[in-house]
Structure formats: C-alpha cells, structure tokens
Amino acid sequence: MTISSAQHTITTTRSIIVANDLAAESVAIHSGSGTIYIGGADVTTANGYKMDNGDKIVIDNHTNAIYAVAASGTPIVFTLVIQK
C-alpha cells in the first residue's frame, strides 16, 4: 500500500489533481483556501462538484483522473491518495 499527498494551486484553467494511473483505493480531497470545482476532464465551474473553503470529500475505488478548476483567484487544494 502506497500513500501519497500533494498540494495543488488551482487556477481558472482546469488541471489534474489526481492522476488516473494511480488505481487508488481511496482519495481524500480538502479545499484548503477558496472555492474549487472538481470533476472529470470536462469540469467547469458550471458542472463541477463545488467545494467551498474547508470542505472535504473522500472518494473510494477511484480509477479515473480527477480535475479541479477555480472561478477566480488561486485556491489551494490538498490531496491524499491511498493506492492498492
């Protein structure tokens, strides 16, 4: 089992926060500052899952890339990935 953590600065251009090649058993995402939107490769502020400052989510059995985008500013998001 491998555990990795990362900190990402999110902009108005969507970016990958968790790669699809990790075959993760569990992914924890924490919006550390500002509001972000998470989703697939087509995520936007209109269709993404909104995470306000301080929000946290855990996704189990992750197999696809997870992207994030911000409406404005440069919020920080933290990720913790536990691989099988």
N, C-alpha and C positions, 0 to 999 in steps of 0.2 A: 504494500500500500504506500503510495506516494502522496504527500500533502504539499501543496504549493500555495503561496499567497502573493498578491500583487496589488499595486495601487495604480490607478489609471486617471489621467486628467481627460475629461470628456469635453468635446467642443461641439459646434453645430454641424460638424461632419461626422456621420456615424463611424464608429470604429469597433473592432473586435475586443471584447473584454475577456472572453473565454473561448479558446480555440476548439474546433470540432474534433481534433485528433486526440483529445485527452481521454476519451472514454471514461468520463468521471462518474463515480458513484454518487457524489453529492457536490453541489456548488452553492456556496453562500455568497450573496451579494449585499453590500451595505453602501447606501448612498451617504457618503461622509460629509458632503457640503453641497448645497444647492439641489436642484431637481434634475433628474435624468429620466430617460425613457429607454426601456430595454425591450429586445425582441430579436427577430431573425434578421437576415441580410437586408430586408426591406423596411427596417424600423424607421419611423419618423416620429415627430412629436405628436402627430395626429393619430397614429395607430399603435404606438408603443405602450408598454405597461409602465405607468407613471410611478416613479419612486421619489418621494419628497426627501428633504434633508433628514437623515436619521433612520429612514425606512430600511428594513432588512427583509430578505427573502431567501429561502433555501429551495433549490431545485434538485430533485433526486433523479438518478438514472439519466443524466444528461449525455446526449450524443451529437448534438448539433452546435454550431458556433452561436455564441450569444453576443449581440451587438448592443451598443449604447449610443445615445445622442442627447444633446442638450438643446433647449430652446434658446438659451443665451448664456453668456459667461463661460467659465471653465470649472464646473463642479468636479469633485473628486469622488471616485467610486473604488471601493475595496472589494477584492475577490479572494475567496478561499476555495481551493479545488482539492477534493479527495479522490484520487484515482484508484481504480480497482487493481 
